[in-house]
């Protein structure tokens, strides 16, 4: 008999992306009544300092705030944790040390599906924030999977961050979507055979129909894995990192 699990969600980074993730989890859950849905504990904290151009003081503060969120969720009964922000995974070390339950990494889950779903794709483009690219979260995960990383380069990095900030401010206009698609296509021109939407704001405006190569939505992949683990359809042991 399957044992269902309670998921703890570290959210608020940003708010719209967290809502998008929760909506996807609900949509992906096979439910005919309220009681069929999975139990989620959500710590939605948009007050966590920005991870972009972070100061030493804010760096320590981010690590501590994420650790405190993880501890609260574990104390509340979560069996495993997820975080709806790609970039912030670079600041999870303290949180991982202070809880006994596993984290399910949005980075690893996104990379994991590439070889399964797109076995012919070897050169993988990365759309992500400058901080995410600087910490090489996706580059390292792709290397572990035997895949080549093609991160967005200057001036596209700064342009993409400007667009992400617009999405965070509520601008999901066609103009923002079109500009983001142009940046994504520059990766295709460099040889990308698939592209990772490695920031949870990106899928709010960038769609598969705008590209000629697969767009891998990190929010989608985390939501799918969350449902699978919460429903007891997959084993959960230790930290879900590679």
Secondary structure, DSSP 8 states (H G I E B T S, - for coil): ------EEEEE-TTHHHHHHHHHHHHHHS--SSGGGS--EEEEE-TTS--STT--HHHHHHHHHHHHHHHHHHHHTT-SEEEES-SGGGGG-HHHHHH-SSEEE-HHHHHHHHHHHH-TT--EEEEE--HHHHHTTHHHHHHHHTT-EEEE--TTHHHHHHHHHHHHHTT---HHHHHHHHHHHHHHHHTT-SEEEE-STTGGGT--GGG-SSEEEEHHHHHHHHHHHHHTTSS---S-S--
